[in-house]
Amino acid sequence: MKKLFIILLLTIAACSKIPSEQGDIKIYFCPEDNCEKVLLEEINHSKEIKCAFYDLNLENLTNALKEQEILVFEDNYEGFGTKVYSKGLMHNKFCIFDNKKIFTGSFNPTYNGNFKNNNNLVLIESETLSKNYLDEFEEIKQRDNKKTKNTQVKFNNFIIENYFCPEDNCKKEVLDELMDAKESIYFMTFSFTDSDIADVLIEKSKTIIVAGIMEKQRINMEYNVFHKLNNSKVKVIPDSNPRVMHHKVFIIDRKTVVTGSYNPTKNGNEKNDENMLIIHNEEVSKKFLDEVNKIANY
């Protein structure tokens, strides 16, 4: 059903039912790509920047952002920016540059996030997505009741979907993508406790390739699904990074990527402030598959 929905979106885009844009999309992986440097370059070429960070402690970045509007989750607040209170975690890692470009992904701008942990950083030049993230930024800042803001954009002739948890039910969107998989599912997850998503992976593994990497420091934690998956036909392994494998990624049929701050957990879907992109593009998918291969040698 999801594939039919995407085809429908592409069809009606020509009738201006959803916005259509052209722009740059760039994917980076820490630590090899030095995500701090990538962000500093964007900051240095931008005038107005708004960011929402779960954690932030890189000195060069804080210095570069000192004149900008920055939200930081209360538990990690160190006197820079504006402290944000949340019933769960304000777990976002995003910025909007000059109302026309966004940064998102799994990358927390911290020393470990940049130099030690496996992370992804996505930069997209899109006024449509920027407006959506700006709306979310203002809601977090004002502690407003969250409104559903799911957005689709036809971007460079492929579809990007944008969701925010908990209001947009990120779990449902992930489940829809996984259930439509026809050939393969690969995943890289830091925290994975959602049994419904695990059950779909197990069911799919009976007929297609399902393989993944999970953060080893969390596989024996309560509710973690590593052993449940490992006892099925899902090819799942713990990561080998002595620090943290921090991705939150699903790659479906080598042509769709789910990424952002959302971990497949109950709190990630129902309590935390999270953001998620679903990018329907083979070239982007290949870059994430290369990251899977680098970490796991699949």
Backbone as numpy.savetxt, mean C-alpha at the origin, in Angstrom:
# Nx Ny Nz CAx CAy CAz Cx Cy Cz
-16.03 -11.59 -11.40 -16.84 -10.39 -11.40 -15.99 -9.12 -11.40
-14.90 -9.15 -10.62 -14.08 -7.94 -10.54 -13.50 -7.59 -11.91
-13.05 -8.62 -12.68 -12.49 -8.35 -14.00 -13.53 -7.71 -14.92
-14.79 -8.20 -14.84 -15.85 -7.62 -15.65 -16.09 -6.18 -15.25
-15.98 -5.91 -13.95 -16.16 -4.54 -13.46 -15.08 -3.62 -14.01
-13.84 -4.09 -14.04 -12.74 -3.28 -14.57 -12.94 -3.01 -16.05
-13.37 -4.03 -16.80 -13.65 -3.84 -18.22 -14.74 -2.79 -18.40
-15.75 -2.86 -17.54 -16.82 -1.88 -17.61 -16.28 -0.48 -17.32
-15.40 -0.36 -16.35 -14.81 0.94 -16.04 -14.05 1.51 -17.23
-13.28 0.64 -17.87 -12.53 1.09 -19.03 -13.47 1.55 -20.14
-14.59 0.86 -20.29 -15.54 1.21 -21.34 -16.20 2.55 -21.07
-16.64 2.76 -19.83 -17.36 4.00 -19.54 -16.42 5.17 -19.35
-15.11 4.91 -19.19 -14.17 6.03 -19.07 -14.24 6.92 -20.29
-14.46 6.29 -21.45 -14.54 7.07 -22.69 -15.74 8.01 -22.67
-16.72 7.70 -21.83 -17.90 8.55 -21.71 -17.78 9.50 -20.51
-16.55 9.66 -20.00 -16.25 10.59 -18.90 -16.92 10.21 -17.60
-17.24 8.93 -17.40 -17.80 8.49 -16.14 -16.73 8.41 -15.07
-15.53 8.10 -15.44 -14.41 8.18 -14.52 -13.32 9.02 -15.18
-12.48 9.69 -14.38 -11.46 10.56 -14.97 -10.40 9.77 -15.71
-9.82 10.41 -16.70 -8.74 9.82 -17.47 -7.55 10.77 -17.44
-6.37 10.24 -17.12 -5.18 11.07 -16.97 -3.96 10.40 -17.59
-2.98 11.22 -17.89 -1.66 10.75 -18.29 -0.65 11.30 -17.29
0.34 10.50 -16.93 1.33 10.98 -15.97 2.37 9.92 -15.68
3.33 10.27 -14.83 4.39 9.35 -14.45 3.96 8.49 -13.27
4.37 7.23 -13.29 4.26 6.35 -12.14 5.61 5.69 -11.95
6.15 5.79 -10.75 7.47 5.25 -10.46 7.41 4.39 -9.22
8.13 3.27 -9.26 8.15 2.31 -8.15 9.58 2.18 -7.64
9.74 2.26 -6.33 11.05 2.12 -5.70 10.98 1.09 -4.58
12.12 0.46 -4.32 12.20 -0.52 -3.25 13.37 -0.19 -2.34
13.06 -0.07 -1.05 14.10 0.15 -0.05 14.60 -1.22 0.43
15.85 -1.29 0.88 16.78 -0.17 1.03 17.59 0.16 -0.23
17.55 -0.67 -1.26 18.47 -0.49 -2.39 18.23 0.81 -3.14
17.00 1.30 -3.18 16.71 2.51 -3.94 16.79 3.79 -3.11
17.12 3.67 -1.84 17.25 4.84 -0.96 15.99 5.71 -1.03
14.93 5.23 -0.39 13.64 5.91 -0.45 13.70 7.32 0.14
14.54 7.54 1.13 14.70 8.89 1.68 15.16 9.87 0.59
16.12 9.46 -0.20 16.62 10.32 -1.27 15.53 10.62 -2.29
14.72 9.61 -2.62 13.62 9.80 -3.56 12.66 10.87 -3.04
12.29 10.76 -1.76 11.36 11.74 -1.19 11.99 13.13 -1.10
13.26 13.20 -0.75 13.93 14.50 -0.67 13.92 15.20 -2.03
14.11 14.45 -3.09 14.08 15.05 -4.43 12.70 15.60 -4.74
11.65 14.89 -4.37 10.29 15.39 -4.58 10.02 16.62 -3.74
10.47 16.59 -2.49 10.27 17.74 -1.60 10.96 18.98 -2.15
12.18 18.80 -2.63 12.95 19.93 -3.14 12.36 20.53 -4.41
11.51 19.78 -5.10 10.89 20.28 -6.33 9.42 20.65 -6.12
8.99 20.73 -4.86 7.59 21.02 -4.57 7.47 22.22 -3.65
6.34 22.92 -3.75 6.11 24.09 -2.91 5.18 23.78 -1.73
4.10 23.06 -2.01 3.12 22.74 -0.96 3.05 21.24 -0.78
3.29 20.79 0.45 3.34 19.35 0.74 2.51 19.07 1.98
1.70 18.03 1.91 0.95 17.55 3.06 1.22 16.06 3.20
1.57 15.62 4.42 1.91 14.22 4.64 1.21 13.68 5.88
0.88 12.41 5.86 0.38 11.68 7.03 1.29 10.48 7.24
1.97 10.46 8.39 2.97 9.43 8.66 2.64 8.68 9.95
2.72 7.37 9.89 2.67 6.56 11.11 3.90 6.81 11.96
5.04 6.95 11.31 6.29 7.18 12.03 7.22 8.00 11.15
8.05 8.84 11.78 8.96 9.71 11.05 10.11 10.08 11.98
11.35 9.72 11.59 12.49 10.14 12.42 13.77 10.38 11.61
13.65 10.51 10.28 14.82 10.81 9.47 15.10 12.32 9.51
16.25 12.69 10.02 16.56 14.09 10.27 16.52 14.93 9.00
17.08 14.43 7.91 17.08 15.20 6.67 15.67 15.47 6.17
14.80 14.49 6.33 13.41 14.67 5.89 12.67 15.65 6.79
12.84 15.53 8.09 12.15 16.46 8.98 12.61 17.89 8.73
13.89 18.07 8.47 14.39 19.41 8.15 13.79 19.94 6.86
13.67 19.06 5.86 13.14 19.48 4.56 11.64 19.78 4.64
10.95 19.15 5.61 9.51 19.30 5.71 9.07 20.29 6.79
10.00 21.01 7.38 9.67 21.82 8.56 8.69 22.94 8.26
8.58 23.39 7.02 7.63 24.44 6.67 6.32 23.87 6.11
6.17 22.54 6.12 5.01 21.90 5.52 4.06 21.38 6.59
2.91 20.89 6.14 1.89 20.40 7.07 2.01 18.88 7.18
2.44 18.41 8.36 2.74 17.00 8.57 1.94 16.47 9.75
1.26 15.34 9.54 0.53 14.65 10.60 1.31 13.41 11.00
1.46 13.18 12.32 2.21 12.02 12.82 1.37 11.32 13.89
1.29 10.01 13.82 0.54 9.23 14.79 1.05 9.48 16.20
0.14 9.61 17.16 0.46 10.04 18.51 1.54 9.19 19.19
1.52 7.87 19.00 2.48 7.01 19.69 3.91 7.22 19.21
4.08 7.76 18.01 5.42 7.96 17.44 5.78 9.44 17.32
4.98 10.29 17.92 5.20 11.74 17.83 6.44 12.15 18.63
7.35 12.89 18.00 8.59 13.33 18.65 8.75 14.84 18.60
7.62 15.56 18.55 7.67 17.01 18.59 7.68 17.69 17.24
7.64 16.90 16.16 7.65 17.48 14.81 6.29 17.25 14.16
5.74 18.28 13.53 4.44 18.16 12.89 3.30 18.26 13.89
2.16 17.69 13.52 0.96 17.72 14.35 0.62 16.31 14.81
0.43 16.15 16.11 0.10 14.86 16.69 -1.32 14.46 16.31
-1.50 13.22 15.87 -2.81 12.72 15.46 -3.25 11.62 16.41
-4.48 11.74 16.91 -5.06 10.72 17.78 -5.95 9.81 16.95
-6.01 8.54 17.32 -6.79 7.58 16.55 -7.24 6.45 17.45
-8.46 5.92 17.19 -8.95 4.79 18.00 -8.16 3.52 17.70
-7.61 3.43 16.51 -6.69 2.36 16.17 -5.33 2.98 15.93
-4.70 2.62 14.83 -3.45 3.24 14.42 -3.72 4.19 13.26
-3.12 5.37 13.29 -3.06 6.18 12.07 -1.83 5.65 11.35
-2.06 4.66 10.50 -0.98 3.82 9.96 -0.53 4.25 8.58
-1.02 5.38 8.09 -0.69 5.82 6.73 0.78 6.19 6.58
1.22 6.14 5.34 2.53 6.65 4.92 2.29 7.29 3.55
1.80 8.54 3.54 1.56 9.17 2.25 1.84 10.67 2.31
2.13 11.22 1.13 2.29 12.66 0.94 1.59 13.08 -0.34
1.16 14.34 -0.37 0.64 14.96 -1.58 1.53 16.15 -1.91
2.04 16.18 -3.13 2.96 17.23 -3.58 2.24 18.15 -4.57
2.09 19.42 -4.18 1.53 20.46 -5.07 0.20 20.06 -5.68
-0.58 19.28 -4.94 -1.93 18.88 -5.38 -1.93 18.10 -6.69
-0.80 17.49 -7.05 -0.76 16.79 -8.35 0.02 15.48 -8.34
0.67 15.16 -7.23 1.44 13.92 -7.17 1.35 13.34 -5.77
1.26 12.02 -5.68 1.19 11.36 -4.38 2.36 10.41 -4.20
2.74 10.22 -2.93 3.61 9.14 -2.51 2.82 8.25 -1.56
2.91 6.93 -1.75 2.34 5.99 -0.81 3.17 4.70 -0.87
2.70 3.65 -0.20 3.42 2.39 -0.13 3.57 1.94 1.30
4.56 1.11 1.55 4.79 0.57 2.89 5.87 1.32 3.66
6.50 2.29 3.03 7.70 2.93 3.57 7.39 3.94 4.67
7.79 3.61 5.91 7.82 4.60 6.99 9.15 5.35 6.89
9.14 6.68 6.87 10.39 7.43 6.76 11.16 7.46 8.08
11.73 6.31 8.41 12.55 6.13 9.60 13.89 5.55 9.19
14.84 5.53 10.11 16.16 4.98 9.79 16.04 3.53 9.33
15.34 2.70 10.12 15.19 1.30 9.74 14.36 1.15 8.47
13.32 1.97 8.33 12.49 1.91 7.13 13.27 2.17 5.87
14.27 3.04 5.95 15.04 3.40 4.77 16.25 2.50 4.55
16.96 2.17 5.61 18.26 1.50 5.46 18.26 0.01 5.78
17.23 -0.49 6.46 17.26 -1.88 6.92 16.10 -2.74 6.42
14.91 -2.18 6.39 13.72 -2.97 6.11 13.41 -3.03 4.61
12.75 -4.10 4.21 12.23 -4.20 2.83 10.92 -3.43 2.74
10.89 -2.43 1.87 9.71 -1.57 1.70 9.52 -1.22 0.24
8.33 -0.72 -0.07 8.07 -0.18 -1.40 7.56 1.25 -1.29
7.88 2.03 -2.30 7.46 3.43 -2.39 6.92 3.65 -3.79
5.71 4.20 -3.88 5.04 4.44 -5.15 4.81 5.94 -5.31
5.25 6.50 -6.44 5.00 7.90 -6.78 4.12 7.95 -8.03
2.99 8.65 -7.93 2.07 8.74 -9.06 1.68 10.20 -9.28
1.84 10.64 -10.51 1.46 12.00 -10.89 0.01 11.99 -11.35
-0.89 12.33 -10.41 -2.32 12.25 -10.71 -3.08 13.26 -9.86
-3.79 14.17 -10.50 -4.59 15.15 -9.77 -5.81 14.48 -9.13
-6.33 13.44 -9.78 -7.48 12.73 -9.21 -7.12 12.05 -7.91
-6.03 11.29 -7.92 -5.60 10.62 -6.69 -5.17 11.63 -5.64
-4.52 12.70 -6.07 -4.10 13.73 -5.13 -5.29 14.33 -4.39
-6.37 14.61 -5.11 -7.57 15.15 -4.46 -8.12 14.17 -3.45
-8.13 12.89 -3.80 -8.65 11.88 -2.88 -7.80 11.81 -1.61
-6.48 11.84 -1.77 -5.59 11.80 -0.61 -5.68 13.09 0.20
-5.89 14.22 -0.46 -6.08 15.47 0.27 -7.35 15.43 1.12
-8.41 14.87 0.57 -9.65 14.72 1.35 -9.40 13.84 2.57
-8.67 12.77 2.39 -8.35 11.88 3.53 -7.48 12.60 4.55
-6.51 13.36 4.06 -5.63 14.13 4.96 -6.46 15.05 5.84
-7.43 15.76 5.24 -8.24 16.70 6.01 -9.12 15.97 7.02
-9.63 14.81 6.64 -10.44 14.03 7.58 -9.62 13.58 8.78
-8.39 13.11 8.51 -7.51 12.70 9.62 -7.19 13.90 10.51
-6.88 15.01 9.89 -6.52 16.23 10.62 -7.67 16.72 11.49
-8.88 16.72 10.95 -10.04 17.24 11.67 -10.73 16.19 12.53
-10.27 14.94 12.42 -10.89 13.82 13.14 -12.37 13.73 12.80
-12.69 13.96 11.53 -14.06 13.89 11.05 -14.50 12.44 10.92
-15.81 12.25 10.84 -16.32 10.93 10.49 -15.88 10.62 9.07
-15.38 9.41 8.87 -14.83 9.05 7.58 -15.94 8.79 6.55
-15.77 9.33 5.38 -16.70 9.13 4.28 -16.05 8.20 3.25
-16.86 7.36 2.61 -16.35 6.49 1.57 -15.79 7.34 0.43
-14.55 7.04 0.03 -13.89 7.85 -1.00 -13.28 6.99 -2.10
-13.73 5.74 -2.22 -13.11 4.89 -3.23 -13.18 5.57 -4.59
-12.07 5.53 -5.29 -11.91 6.25 -6.55 -11.23 5.35 -7.57
-11.68 5.44 -8.82 -10.98 4.80 -9.92 -10.56 5.87 -10.92
-9.39 5.69 -11.48 -8.93 6.59 -12.51 -8.32 5.76 -13.65
-8.64 6.14 -14.87 -7.99 5.55 -16.03 -6.69 6.31 -16.23
-5.59 5.66 -15.90 -4.29 6.32 -15.82 -3.36 5.70 -16.86
-2.93 6.50 -17.84 -2.08 5.96 -18.91 -2.70 4.71 -19.54
-4.02 4.73 -19.68 -4.77 3.64 -20.31 -4.84 2.36 -19.48
-4.54 2.43 -18.19 -4.85 1.32 -17.29 -5.55 1.90 -16.06
-6.17 1.01 -15.28 -6.99 1.44 -14.15 -6.19 1.40 -12.84
-6.30 2.46 -12.06 -5.82 2.48 -10.68 -7.03 2.70 -9.79
-7.18 1.85 -8.78 -8.23 2.00 -7.78 -7.60 2.46 -6.47
-8.32 3.28 -5.72 -7.81 3.87 -4.48 -8.86 3.71 -3.38
-8.42 3.16 -2.24 -9.33 2.92 -1.12 -8.68 3.36 0.19
-9.54 3.70 1.16 -9.10 4.04 2.50 -9.89 3.21 3.51
-9.16 2.58 4.41 -9.81 1.82 5.48 -9.95 2.73 6.69
-10.97 2.51 7.53 -11.93 1.40 7.44 -13.14 1.68 6.54
-13.31 2.92 6.09 -14.57 3.28 5.44 -14.80 2.57 4.11
-13.73 2.18 3.42 -13.88 1.59 2.08 -13.78 0.07 2.07
-13.66 -0.55 3.25 -13.62 -2.01 3.35 -12.53 -2.61 2.46
-11.30 -2.32 2.82 -10.16 -2.80 2.03 -10.13 -4.32 1.91
-10.54 -5.01 2.96 -10.56 -6.48 2.92 -11.41 -6.99 1.77
-12.58 -6.42 1.59 -13.46 -6.86 0.50 -12.79 -6.67 -0.85
-12.11 -5.54 -1.03 -11.46 -5.28 -2.32 -10.35 -6.29 -2.59
-9.58 -6.62 -1.54 -8.53 -7.64 -1.69 -9.15 -8.99 -2.02
-10.18 -9.36 -1.30 -10.84 -10.65 -1.55 -11.37 -10.73 -2.98
-11.97 -9.65 -3.47 -12.49 -9.65 -4.85 -11.37 -9.91 -5.86
-10.23 -9.26 -5.66 -9.10 -9.46 -6.58 -8.59 -10.89 -6.51
-8.44 -11.41 -5.30 -7.90 -12.77 -5.14 -8.84 -13.82 -5.72
-10.12 -13.64 -5.51 -11.07 -14.63 -6.00 -11.14 -14.65 -7.51
-10.77 -13.55 -8.16 -10.77 -13.49 -9.63 -9.48 -14.01 -10.25
-8.50 -14.37 -9.43 -7.21 -14.84 -9.96 -7.40 -16.10 -10.79
-6.72 -16.13 -11.95 -6.85 -17.27 -12.87 -5.55 -18.06 -13.01
-4.41 -17.44 -12.75 -3.13 -18.11 -13.00 -2.20 -18.13 -11.79
-2.12 -17.01 -11.07 -1.15 -16.96 -9.96 -1.49 -15.85 -8.98
-1.06 -16.07 -7.74 -1.08 -15.05 -6.70 0.25 -15.12 -5.97
0.94 -14.01 -5.90 2.14 -13.88 -5.08 1.88 -12.81 -4.04
2.47 -12.98 -2.84 2.23 -11.98 -1.81 3.47 -11.81 -0.94
3.58 -10.60 -0.38 4.62 -10.27 0.60 3.91 -9.52 1.72
3.89 -10.09 2.93 3.11 -9.49 4.02 3.91 -9.41 5.30
3.84 -8.25 5.93 4.46 -8.04 7.24 3.62 -8.68 8.33
2.35 -8.35 8.38 1.43 -8.92 9.38 0.23 -9.48 8.64
-0.12 -10.74 8.91 -1.18 -11.41 8.16 -1.94 -12.30 9.14
-3.13 -11.84 9.55 -3.94 -12.61 10.49 -5.36 -12.85 9.99
-5.70 -12.35 8.83 -7.07 -12.45 8.33 -7.33 -13.85 7.78
-8.16 -14.62 8.49 -8.39 -16.01 8.11 -9.22 -16.12 6.83
-10.08 -15.14 6.55 -10.88 -15.19 5.32 -9.99 -15.05 4.09
-9.05 -14.12 4.14 -8.11 -13.96 3.03 -7.23 -15.22 2.90
-6.79 -15.75 4.04 -6.00 -16.99 4.02 -6.79 -18.13 3.39
-8.07 -18.24 3.71 -8.89 -19.32 3.16 -9.00 -19.22 1.64
-9.12 -18.01 1.12 -9.17 -17.83 -0.34 -7.85 -18.26 -0.96
-6.73 -17.89 -0.35 -5.43 -18.31 -0.88 -5.31 -19.83 -0.89
-5.78 -20.47 0.17 -5.72 -21.94 0.24 -6.59 -22.57 -0.84
-7.78 -22.05 -1.01 -8.68 -22.58 -2.04 -8.09 -22.38 -3.44
-7.54 -21.20 -3.70 -6.95 -20.91 -5.00 -5.72 -21.79 -5.27
-4.99 -22.13 -4.21 -3.77 -22.92 -4.39 -4.03 -24.32 -4.92
-5.28 -24.74 -4.91 -5.64 -26.06 -5.44 -5.61 -26.08 -6.97
-5.70 -24.89 -7.58 -5.79 -24.85 -9.04 -4.78 -23.91 -9.70
-4.21 -22.97 -8.94 -3.24 -22.03 -9.52 -2.04 -21.91 -8.58
-1.00 -21.22 -9.03 0.17 -20.98 -8.19 -0.16 -19.92 -7.15
0.08 -20.25 -5.88 -0.06 -19.29 -4.79 1.19 -19.40 -3.94
1.95 -18.32 -3.86 3.23 -18.34 -3.15 3.47 -17.00 -2.47
4.11 -17.05 -1.30 4.32 -15.80 -0.61 5.44 -15.82 0.40
5.76 -14.61 0.88 6.80 -14.39 1.88 6.15 -13.65 3.04
6.43 -14.09 4.26 5.88 -13.42 5.43 7.01 -13.08 6.41
6.84 -11.98 7.10 7.82 -11.51 8.07 8.02 -12.57 9.17
9.27 -13.06 9.29 9.54 -14.19 10.17 9.32 -13.88 11.64
9.49 -12.61 12.04 9.34 -12.27 13.46 7.89 -12.34 13.92
6.96 -12.47 12.97 5.54 -12.47 13.34 4.83 -13.79 13.08
5.52 -14.77 12.50 4.81 -15.97 12.07 4.30 -16.83 13.23
4.89 -16.68 14.41 4.42 -17.46 15.55 3.54 -16.64 16.50
3.17 -15.44 16.09 2.29 -14.61 16.92 0.86 -15.12 16.82
0.06 -14.80 17.85 -1.32 -15.26 17.89 -2.08 -14.78 16.66
-2.85 -15.66 16.08 -3.71 -15.42 14.92 -2.96 -15.32 13.59
-1.64 -15.33 13.61 -0.92 -15.29 12.34 -1.24 -16.54 11.54
-1.41 -16.37 10.21 -1.89 -17.48 9.38 -0.75 -18.26 8.72
0.50 -17.98 9.08 1.62 -18.64 8.40 1.49 -20.15 8.44
1.27 -20.73 9.61 1.24 -22.19 9.72 0.01 -22.77 9.04
-1.09 -22.04 9.07 -2.29 -22.48 8.35 -2.00 -22.56 6.86
-1.35 -21.56 6.31 -1.00 -21.58 4.89 0.05 -22.65 4.60
1.01 -22.77 5.49 2.11 -23.71 5.28 1.64 -25.16 5.26
0.52 -25.43 5.92 -0.04 -26.78 5.94 -0.94 -27.06 4.74
-1.01 -26.12 3.82 -1.81 -26.29 2.61 -0.88 -26.35 1.40
-1.43 -26.10 0.23 -0.62 -26.08 -0.98 -0.03 -24.70 -1.29
-0.28 -23.75 -0.41 0.33 -22.43 -0.56 1.82 -22.53 -0.26
2.64 -22.01 -1.16 4.09 -22.03 -0.97 4.50 -20.77 -0.22
4.56 -20.87 1.10 4.85 -19.70 1.91 6.13 -19.93 2.70
6.99 -18.90 2.75 8.25 -18.99 3.47 8.43 -17.75 4.34
9.19 -17.88 5.44 9.56 -16.68 6.20 10.65 -15.92 5.46
10.68 -14.60 5.65 11.71 -13.82 4.96 13.06 -14.03 5.62
14.12 -13.59 4.94 15.48 -13.80 5.43 16.16 -12.50 5.85
15.44 -11.38 5.81 16.01 -10.11 6.25 16.19 -10.15 7.76
17.41 -9.90 8.27 17.60 -9.91 9.73 16.82 -8.81 10.42
16.39 -7.79 9.68 15.52 -6.76 10.25 14.08 -7.10 9.91
13.43 -6.34 9.03 11.99 -6.52 8.80 11.66 -6.52 7.31
10.84 -7.47 6.90 10.24 -7.47 5.57 8.86 -6.81 5.75
8.74 -5.56 5.31 7.62 -4.71 5.72 6.58 -4.52 4.62
6.68 -5.21 3.49 5.72 -5.07 2.40 4.31 -5.50 2.83
3.32 -4.93 2.14 1.92 -5.35 2.25 1.38 -5.45 0.82
1.71 -6.53 0.14 1.54 -6.59 -1.32 0.92 -7.92 -1.75
-0.01 -7.84 -2.69 -0.51 -9.00 -3.43 -0.33 -8.71 -4.91
0.11 -9.73 -5.67 0.28 -9.60 -7.12 -0.56 -10.70 -7.77
-1.53 -10.30 -8.57 -2.51 -11.24 -9.10 -2.32 -11.38 -10.61
-2.14 -12.63 -11.06 -2.04 -12.95 -12.49 -0.97 -12.14 -13.22
0.04 -11.71 -12.48 1.17 -10.96 -13.04 0.74 -9.65 -13.73
-0.43 -9.14 -13.37 -0.89 -7.92 -14.03 -1.65 -6.96 -13.10
-1.82 -7.34 -11.85 -2.49 -6.47 -10.88 -1.72 -6.49 -9.57
-1.49 -5.30 -9.00 -0.78 -5.18 -7.72 -1.66 -4.47 -6.71
-1.73 -5.05 -5.51 -2.35 -4.40 -4.35 -1.22 -3.95 -3.43
-1.17 -2.67 -3.10 -0.12 -2.18 -2.21 -0.63 -0.99 -1.41
0.15 -0.55 -0.45 -0.22 0.56 0.41 0.18 0.27 1.84
-0.58 0.82 2.79 -0.26 0.64 4.21 -1.04 -0.51 4.84
-2.04 -1.03 4.14 -2.96 -2.02 4.70 -2.35 -3.40 4.83
-2.22 -3.88 6.09 -1.90 -5.27 6.36 -3.20 -6.08 6.40
-3.21 -7.32 5.90 -4.43 -8.13 5.96 -4.69 -8.63 7.39
-5.21 -7.74 8.20 -5.54 -8.03 9.60 -6.90 -7.42 9.92
-7.51 -7.84 11.01 -8.79 -7.30 11.44 -8.68 -5.81 11.76
-7.64 -5.42 12.50 -7.47 -4.01 12.83 -7.16 -3.18 11.59
-6.39 -3.76 10.66 -6.07 -3.05 9.44 -7.31 -2.71 8.64
-8.32 -3.56 8.72 -9.54 -3.33 7.96 -10.58 -2.52 8.73
-10.65 -2.71 10.04 -11.79 -2.18 10.79 -11.47 -1.01 11.71
-10.22 -0.85 12.13 -9.91 0.18 13.13 -8.91 1.22 12.66
-7.88 0.79 11.96 -6.79 1.71 11.61 -7.17 2.64 10.47
-6.51 3.79 10.41 -6.54 4.62 9.20 -5.49 4.07 8.25
-5.92 3.58 7.10 -5.04 2.96 6.12 -5.37 3.45 4.72
-4.44 3.28 3.81 -4.72 3.57 2.40 -4.21 2.44 1.53
-4.86 2.23 0.39 -4.53 1.10 -0.47 -4.75 1.47 -1.93
-3.83 1.03 -2.78 -3.97 1.15 -4.23 -4.07 -0.23 -4.85
-4.89 -0.34 -5.89 -4.91 -1.53 -6.74 -4.56 -1.06 -8.14
-3.41 -1.48 -8.62 -2.86 -1.00 -9.89 -2.93 -2.12 -10.91
-3.69 -1.91 -11.97 -3.90 -2.94 -12.99 -2.95 -2.69 -14.15
-1.72 -3.15 -13.99 -0.70 -2.87 -15.00 0.39 -3.94 -14.94
0.73 -4.53 -16.09 1.71 -5.62 -16.12 3.12 -5.14 -15.81
3.48 -3.94 -16.28 4.83 -3.43 -16.03 5.06 -3.19 -14.54
4.08 -2.58 -13.88 4.18 -2.39 -12.43 4.22 -3.74 -11.73
3.39 -4.67 -12.16 3.38 -6.01 -11.56 4.73 -6.69 -11.68
5.38 -6.53 -12.81 6.70 -7.15 -13.01 7.71 -6.61 -12.01
7.65 -5.32 -11.74 8.60 -4.74 -10.78 8.39 -5.33 -9.39
7.14 -5.53 -9.01 6.88 -6.14 -7.70 7.24 -7.62 -7.71
7.04 -8.30 -8.83 7.46 -9.71 -8.90 8.98 -9.83 -8.82
9.70 -8.89 -9.40 11.16 -8.88 -9.27 11.56 -8.75 -7.79
10.80 -7.97 -7.04 11.08 -7.84 -5.60 10.81 -9.15 -4.87
9.74 -9.83 -5.25 9.47 -11.17 -4.69 10.62 -12.11 -4.96
11.07 -12.13 -6.21 12.17 -13.03 -6.58 13.46 -12.67 -5.86
13.70 -11.40 -5.68 14.92 -10.98 -4.97 14.91 -11.47 -3.54
13.76 -11.40 -2.90 13.67 -11.79 -1.48 13.60 -13.29 -1.32
12.88 -13.96 -2.22 12.59 -15.38 -1.99 13.14 -16.33 -3.03
13.66 -15.81 -4.13 14.17 -16.66 -5.21 13.12 -17.61 -5.75
11.88 -17.15 -5.86 10.84 -17.97 -6.50 11.14 -18.04 -8.00
